[in-house]
Amino acid sequence: MRMATPAQNRQSVFLLLSLLFFSVSVFSQKLTPVADAWAGNSVNAVVFRKNSIVTHEKTQFTAFYNQQGKLVLAKRQLNSEKWEISETQYSGNIRDAHNTISIMADGDGSLHVSWDHHGQRLNYARSVEPLSLQLSDKMPMTESHETNVTYPEFFRMPDGNLIFMYRDGQSGRGNLVLNSYNTQSQKWSQLHANLIDGENKQNAYWQACVDHKGVIHVSWVWRATWDVSTNHSMCYARSTDGGRSWEKSNGENYAMPINAANAEYALRIPQRSELMNQTSMTTDREGNPFIATYWRDAESKIPQYRIIYNINGEWKTNNTGFRTTAFSLSGGGTKSIPVSRPQILIKGKGEKAKVTLIFRDSERDSKVSKATCSNLQKNLWEISDLTNFSVNAWEPSYDTELWRNRGKLHLFVQKVTQVDGEGVAASQPEKCYILNEK
């Protein structure tokens, strides 16, 4: 046997150490630690947080619950690793993963915060001055339909004003409320007490986005009961006037409120198809809507990530097809599921746009993963991992304003546990991070 020379041995060791350093640095340079946070369920890390992170000019904010259930705010200068952290005077029921914290900065840099809702009275406060982490006392928005709030979501318009959406009512029996905030007057008004009407028979579980022109896009599935297996179909509406009036993708005006009879159906999907609610949507450079979700075909037991999108007035569907593991959705409460709901990001336009899904899947050891396709007609997906560790039951949320304005992706990342049916695990706090995907 030919033995390696001392020089060759030194070269091999150097190469090995270099590779190890490169492997660590590839991941570590993207992760900026913030602080320890509650991890006994997924309340800090669900997909429908709007937002978990938000940037105003050069200041980035984030929010989370700590181990004691206190609402914590943090801020930093972009690209800095030093966070200013403030434990606020407010707490939430961290044992219920619905009770998320949503934040948004308005055009003046004031931070708006809503938290701890699963059929509760509205919890809302804002910073006492621009860029401050100190919050005001709780305040109402409009004092209309504010006693049974779930799923609060902020969206920033290009002019710096805000949109606020939430469900009024219960699962299977709720309506979508839409408020608007004027940064100059610092006042809220209610545009719709019932934008999407379940008619006391079902309710809409929505996802929404605001494109670079200020068009508000909303898509939703209907749920017939409290049972997630009764999710069905995908509908769509948009507003070109800040949320006051709404239209279909062909420009036809909606009679308000929108309901099951007059809604535009992007795709009819049967109940018990493992169709998930509250996923994500975005638009391409021309304002065409792209919706990401998952369900299974009737002849298959494997739910697949799907893209539903509208090009040249036609609704189309893409089946990514890369998953191989079956699972089933049924029952109520927050579910323990082997995949996360996806976030979708677009660069370019049309079917040749670069489409990216951010997700977590037990098939990939529950790491933070991304799948990218540069041509939906060819349907070739390149899949890679953004972390070298499991995030367990984490779902993706990201800095929508940083992405929209600068094309930079910053994700809120934390390893969390979720016991099925709103259970709580006996978990120690886990560090939360901002992942900068370069």
Secondary structure, DSSP 8 states (H G I E B T S, - for coil): -----HHHHHHHHHHHHHHHHHHHHHHHTTEEEEEEE--SSSTTS-TT-BTSEEEETTEEEEEEE-TT-EEEEEEEETT----EEEEEEEE--TTSTT--EEEEE-TT--EEEEE--SSB---EEEBSSTT---B-----SSSSS-SSEEEEEEEE-TTS-EEEEEEEEETTEEEEEEEEEETTTTEEEEEES-SB--TTT-EEEEEEEE-TT--EEEEEEEESSSSGGGEEEEEEEEESSTTSS-B-TTS-B--SSB-TTT-EEEE---TTS---SS-EEEE-TT--EEEEEEE--TT-S--EEEEEEEETTEEEEEE-----------SSSS---SB---EEEEESSGGGSEEEEEE-BGGGTT--EEEEES-TTTT--EEEES-SS--BT----B-HHHHHHH--EEEEEE-B--BTTTB------EEEEEEEE-
